[in-house]
Amino acid sequence: MKEPLSNSFYQETIFNVFPYDLPAFPLVHLTNAPFRQMHYHSVFEIGYCYHGDGECAFSDGIVPFKEGDAEFFFPYQPHISRSTKSDRSVWNFSHFDIAEVFSDSVFNKEFWEKFVALENGLYGIIHREKYPEICDCIEKIIQISRSEENNRLLKCRLLIGNLLVNIMETRAESHEIKQKFNKRINKLMPAMTYIKQHYNEQITITKLAKICFMSVSSFRENFSYEMGVSPQEYLLSTRMRYAKYYLENSNETISKICQKCGFSDTANFYKQFSKKYGMSPTSYRKNYIEDKDTSKK
């Protein structure tokens, strides 16, 4: 398991993903500590609240939750939750990659990639009063994924398909957002979205500042204050995540992956990757393939 980015406001938290290694997460007891750092995942996250109440903060604002509510987050959507009472809320969470879920079926890769990129649908806290069917579906996925049923993978696959259809049909405008916005984070979102969509291109700080309608100095100051890292460090971290993904999921050469992730210098790519993951891209791919082959035996 990779260590999260401890110095960043947005932390990436990595878990095993469905269905090749269903995670056995225990019940999570959320504290009422002040919000500190948001985190995100490279896969989808679903969750179900079994007890208590609290609130969830993400890029759109802060939304309350209570027992019976659920959550749904797209990959790389920053979020964090906390309880509002001393008895602490209790959650179960699961994570899945739709490419893996539907890997052995008719899988329209371009359709789902667009779905992920556009984040087109309901996300964040899902209130039972308004969306009981979605909450029930999420609860069932979590329950079945932790069961010992022989056909649990098939059941989860069908339920996830049903969930995604409902998510797509329920637009993001349906959110009931409390007016507790972090204005500085909202102003920076265009830059983070641009980095996510253009990480493979040469991106300048001037360009990022411009799309956020800030001066370069103001953009640097606000970005570093909110994220805990500079814009350059955030861009580099994004490129490294995609490089890791391509190493795991493609047969492309290291040189090609280097170019796809926005690096013009292969030597620098090797240096940055080794610094972040503790080994060269070549060694990382070799170890990943060996571990994957071992897990199949």
Backbone torsions as a table, in degrees:
resi	resn	phi	psi	omega
1	MET	NA	130.0	-178.2
2	LYS	-76.4	142.4	177.7
3	GLU	-69.8	138.7	178.9
4	PRO	-69.5	165.7	178.6
5	LEU	-78.2	90.5	-169.7
6	SER	-65.9	-21.6	-176.9
7	ASN	-101.1	11.1	-177.0
8	SER	-110.4	143.2	176.3
9	PHE	-61.9	-38.2	176.6
10	TYR	-99.0	109.1	-178.8
11	GLN	-99.0	136.8	173.0
12	GLU	-90.5	125.9	178.6
13	THR	-112.6	121.3	-174.4
14	ILE	-102.9	131.1	174.9
15	PHE	-129.5	163.8	170.9
16	ASN	-63.1	148.9	-175.0
17	VAL	-119.3	150.2	179.8
18	PHE	-68.8	145.7	2.9
19	PRO	-105.7	0.3	-172.3
20	TYR	-76.0	-12.5	175.1
21	ASP	-156.9	85.0	-177.5
22	LEU	-62.5	125.3	-178.8
23	PRO	-74.0	141.3	178.3
24	ALA	-106.2	68.7	-178.5
25	PHE	-74.1	136.9	174.5
26	PRO	-74.5	171.7	172.5
27	LEU	-60.8	136.9	-178.4
28	VAL	-103.8	124.3	177.9
29	HIS	-98.9	110.3	-179.2
30	LEU	-81.0	135.8	177.9
31	THR	-86.9	174.8	176.5
32	ASN	-102.7	26.2	179.0
33	ALA	-66.5	153.4	178.3
34	PRO	-59.7	150.2	175.6
35	PHE	-61.2	134.1	177.7
36	ARG	-121.1	-88.3	-177.8
37	GLN	-108.8	132.5	169.9
38	MET	-74.6	160.7	175.0
39	HIS	-134.5	169.0	175.7
40	TYR	-149.9	169.3	-178.1
41	HIS	-126.8	157.1	178.0
42	SER	-84.0	2.4	179.6
43	VAL	-131.9	178.6	177.1
44	PHE	-73.2	147.1	173.9
45	GLU	-123.4	133.4	170.5
46	ILE	-123.5	153.0	179.6
47	GLY	-151.1	157.5	179.3
48	TYR	-137.4	130.8	-178.9
49	CYS	-91.9	117.1	-178.8
50	TYR	-92.3	-20.5	-176.3
51	HIS	-160.8	147.7	173.1
52	GLY	84.9	-172.1	177.7
53	ASP	-147.1	173.1	-177.9
54	GLY	173.7	-150.2	-179.9
55	GLU	-150.5	151.8	-178.6
56	CYS	-120.0	130.3	177.9
57	ALA	-106.0	132.5	172.8
58	PHE	-147.7	-173.2	-169.5
59	SER	-60.8	-25.6	-178.5
60	ASP	-85.2	-17.2	-178.6
61	GLY	148.8	-154.4	-178.9
62	ILE	-123.8	126.1	-174.6
63	VAL	-124.4	135.1	178.8
64	PRO	-76.8	156.6	173.6
65	PHE	-140.7	163.2	176.3
66	LYS	-150.2	175.9	-179.0
67	GLU	-51.5	131.7	179.8
68	GLY	96.9	-13.2	177.2
69	ASP	-82.3	165.2	-179.8
70	ALA	-132.4	178.5	175.5
71	GLU	-141.1	153.8	176.1
72	PHE	-145.2	125.1	177.9
73	PHE	-129.8	136.5	173.8
74	PHE	-72.4	163.0	175.3
75	PRO	-56.9	139.5	176.1
76	TYR	67.0	20.7	173.3
77	GLN	-91.9	114.1	-179.3
78	PRO	-66.0	141.1	-180.0
79	HIS	-164.7	161.6	173.5
80	ILE	-161.8	146.5	-178.6
81	SER	-127.6	158.5	176.4
82	ARG	-151.5	159.7	175.6
83	SER	-85.1	157.1	176.7
84	THR	-110.9	-4.6	179.2
85	LYS	-122.2	160.7	-176.3
86	SER	-70.3	-18.2	-177.5
87	ASP	-81.3	-6.3	174.9
88	ARG	66.3	135.1	176.5
89	SER	-82.3	155.2	-177.0
90	VAL	-122.9	125.5	-176.7
91	TRP	-127.5	156.2	163.0
92	ASN	-120.5	139.8	180.0
93	PHE	-126.1	149.8	173.0
94	SER	-137.5	156.6	-178.5
95	HIS	-133.9	142.1	179.6
96	PHE	-150.7	154.0	176.9
97	ASP	-111.3	118.4	-174.3
98	ILE	-65.0	-27.6	177.2
99	ALA	-63.6	-34.8	178.2
100	GLU	-78.8	-38.4	-178.7
101	VAL	-58.9	-42.0	-176.8
102	PHE	-107.4	24.8	-173.6
103	SER	-65.2	-29.0	-177.8
104	ASP	-109.7	25.5	178.3
105	SER	-131.3	-175.7	176.8
106	VAL	-69.1	106.6	-172.2
107	PHE	-120.2	111.7	178.2
108	ASN	-84.0	89.8	-173.8
109	LYS	-58.4	-45.1	-177.6
110	GLU	-63.7	-38.9	179.3
111	PHE	-61.9	-47.6	-176.9
112	TRP	-72.4	-33.2	176.1
113	GLU	-63.1	-38.7	177.5
114	LYS	-67.4	-40.2	177.8
115	PHE	-58.6	-44.0	179.5
116	VAL	-67.9	-44.5	-176.2
117	ALA	-64.3	-40.2	-176.9
118	LEU	-83.5	-16.6	-177.2
119	GLU	50.0	50.2	-169.7
120	ASN	-90.2	90.4	178.3
121	GLY	153.4	-171.1	-178.6
122	LEU	-71.4	138.1	174.2
123	TYR	-153.2	171.0	-176.4
124	GLY	90.1	-148.5	177.4
125	ILE	-76.1	132.2	179.4
126	ILE	-111.9	113.4	-174.3
127	HIS	-82.2	131.5	-177.3
128	ARG	-60.9	-36.4	-178.2
129	GLU	-58.8	-33.6	-176.4
130	LYS	-97.8	-33.7	-176.1
131	TYR	-130.8	64.0	-176.9
132	PRO	-62.5	-36.4	-178.2
133	GLU	-66.5	-38.9	179.1
134	ILE	-67.7	-42.3	178.6
135	CYS	-62.3	-42.8	178.5
136	ASP	-62.9	-39.6	-179.3
137	CYS	-64.6	-44.3	179.4
138	ILE	-63.8	-42.5	178.5
139	GLU	-61.2	-41.2	-179.6
140	LYS	-65.4	-42.2	179.3
141	ILE	-58.5	-45.7	-178.7
142	ILE	-65.1	-43.4	-179.3
143	GLN	-63.8	-47.6	-176.3
144	ILE	-68.7	-36.9	-179.8
145	SER	-64.3	-20.7	179.7
146	ARG	-102.7	4.8	179.9
147	SER	-87.3	177.0	178.3
148	GLU	-105.9	15.7	-178.8
149	GLU	-62.6	141.0	179.8
150	ASN	-67.5	-31.4	-177.6
151	ASN	-104.0	27.5	-176.1
152	ARG	-64.9	-34.3	-179.7
153	LEU	-65.3	-42.9	178.8
154	LEU	-63.3	-45.1	-179.8
155	LYS	-62.5	-43.8	179.8
156	CYS	-64.3	-39.2	-179.9
157	ARG	-61.7	-44.1	179.3
158	LEU	-66.0	-41.6	-180.0
159	LEU	-67.3	-38.8	178.7
160	ILE	-64.9	-40.0	176.0
161	GLY	-59.7	-44.1	178.2
162	ASN	-64.0	-40.6	179.6
163	LEU	-62.2	-46.6	-177.1
164	LEU	-64.8	-35.7	176.3
165	VAL	-62.2	-45.7	179.1
166	ASN	-64.5	-37.9	178.8
167	ILE	-63.2	-43.5	-179.4
168	MET	-65.4	-35.8	-176.8
169	GLU	-79.2	-13.0	-179.2
170	THR	-109.1	105.7	-171.3
171	ARG	-73.0	157.7	-177.4
172	ALA	-63.1	-20.3	-179.9
173	GLU	-64.8	-13.9	-177.2
174	SER	-75.8	-6.6	-177.8
175	HIS	-61.2	140.2	174.1
176	GLU	-103.9	85.2	-172.4
177	ILE	-91.3	128.6	170.7
178	LYS	-68.8	146.4	-179.1
179	GLN	-82.1	66.5	177.8
180	LYS	-127.2	63.3	-173.5
181	PHE	-88.2	140.8	168.4
182	ASN	-84.6	99.4	-171.1
183	LYS	-61.8	-35.2	-178.6
184	ARG	-68.6	-39.5	178.0
185	ILE	-64.2	-43.4	179.5
186	ASN	-60.3	-37.8	179.7
187	LYS	-68.5	-25.2	-178.2
188	LEU	-88.8	-14.0	-176.5
189	MET	-57.1	-38.6	177.8
190	PRO	-57.8	-36.0	179.3
191	ALA	-69.0	-43.1	-179.6
192	MET	-66.9	-38.0	176.7
193	THR	-65.1	-41.1	179.5
194	TYR	-63.2	-42.9	178.5
195	ILE	-61.4	-42.9	-179.9
196	LYS	-61.2	-37.6	-175.8
197	GLN	-88.8	-20.6	-174.3
198	HIS	-128.9	25.5	-176.7
199	TYR	-59.0	-24.1	-178.0
200	ASN	-84.5	1.1	179.9
201	GLU	-107.1	169.6	175.2
202	GLN	-79.6	114.6	-175.5
203	ILE	-112.6	128.7	178.8
204	THR	-103.4	153.9	176.7
205	ILE	-64.3	-33.6	177.7
206	THR	-59.4	-43.2	179.1
207	LYS	-63.3	-45.9	-179.1
208	LEU	-63.7	-41.6	178.6
209	ALA	-63.4	-39.8	-177.5
210	LYS	-63.8	-44.5	-177.9
211	ILE	-72.8	-14.0	174.3
212	CYS	-97.5	3.1	179.6
213	PHE	57.0	45.2	178.5
214	MET	-129.3	159.3	169.2
215	SER	-73.4	160.7	-179.6
216	VAL	-59.9	-43.8	-178.3
217	SER	-66.3	-41.2	178.9
218	SER	-67.1	-39.7	178.8
219	PHE	-63.2	-47.0	178.5
220	ARG	-58.4	-44.9	-177.5
221	GLU	-64.6	-48.4	-178.7
222	ASN	-66.5	-42.2	-179.3
223	PHE	-62.8	-48.6	-178.7
224	SER	-63.8	-36.3	-179.2
225	TYR	-67.6	-45.4	-175.6
226	GLU	-79.2	-38.2	-174.4
227	MET	-92.6	-21.1	-178.1
228	GLY	81.9	-1.6	176.5
229	VAL	-138.5	161.4	178.4
230	SER	-75.2	162.9	175.6
231	PRO	-57.5	-38.5	179.2
232	GLN	-63.4	-40.8	179.4
233	GLU	-67.5	-36.7	178.5
234	TYR	-65.3	-44.0	178.4
235	LEU	-62.0	-44.3	179.9
236	LEU	-62.0	-42.4	179.7
237	SER	-62.6	-39.8	177.7
238	THR	-63.2	-44.8	178.9
239	ARG	-62.6	-37.9	179.7
240	MET	-66.0	-39.0	178.6
241	ARG	-61.9	-42.9	179.7
242	TYR	-69.8	-36.1	177.1
243	ALA	-60.7	-43.7	178.1
244	LYS	-61.2	-40.9	179.6
245	TYR	-63.4	-45.6	-179.0
246	TYR	-66.0	-35.8	177.7
247	LEU	-64.1	-35.4	-178.2
248	GLU	-81.7	-29.9	-168.3
249	ASN	-120.6	13.0	177.8
250	SER	-145.1	164.9	176.8
251	ASN	-105.0	14.4	-178.5
252	GLU	-66.0	152.8	180.0
253	THR	-68.4	160.4	177.7
254	ILE	-60.5	-39.3	179.6
255	SER	-61.8	-41.9	179.5
256	LYS	-66.6	-42.8	178.5
257	ILE	-63.4	-39.5	176.6
258	CYS	-55.2	-47.4	179.8
259	GLN	-67.9	-41.0	-178.8
260	LYS	-63.3	-24.8	-178.0
261	CYS	-99.1	12.0	172.4
262	GLY	88.6	12.6	178.7
263	PHE	-98.3	129.2	177.5
264	SER	-94.1	-12.5	-176.4
265	ASP	-121.1	112.2	-178.7
266	THR	-62.5	-38.1	180.0
267	ALA	-61.8	-41.9	179.2
268	ASN	-67.3	-37.2	177.0
269	PHE	-60.3	-46.5	177.7
270	TYR	-59.9	-42.3	-178.0
271	LYS	-63.3	-48.4	-177.3
272	GLN	-67.9	-40.2	179.4
273	PHE	-64.9	-44.4	179.5
274	SER	-63.7	-36.9	179.5
275	LYS	-66.2	-38.1	-176.6
276	LYS	-80.6	-42.2	-172.7
277	TYR	-109.0	0.6	174.6
278	GLY	78.2	9.2	177.7
279	MET	-160.5	164.1	-179.2
280	SER	-72.7	161.1	175.7
281	PRO	-56.8	-39.6	179.5
282	THR	-62.4	-45.9	179.7
283	SER	-67.0	-38.2	-179.8
284	TYR	-62.1	-47.1	-180.0
285	ARG	-63.0	-43.0	-179.7
286	LYS	-60.8	-47.1	179.8
287	ASN	-64.7	-38.8	-179.1
288	TYR	-64.1	-45.0	-179.9
289	ILE	-63.8	-42.4	179.7
290	GLU	-64.4	-42.6	178.8
291	ASP	-64.6	-38.2	-179.8
292	LYS	-67.7	-41.2	178.5
293	ASP	-65.5	-38.8	179.7
294	THR	-65.1	-39.5	-177.9
295	SER	-67.1	-21.9	-179.2
296	LYS	-82.8	-16.3	-176.2
297	LYS	-78.6	NA	NA
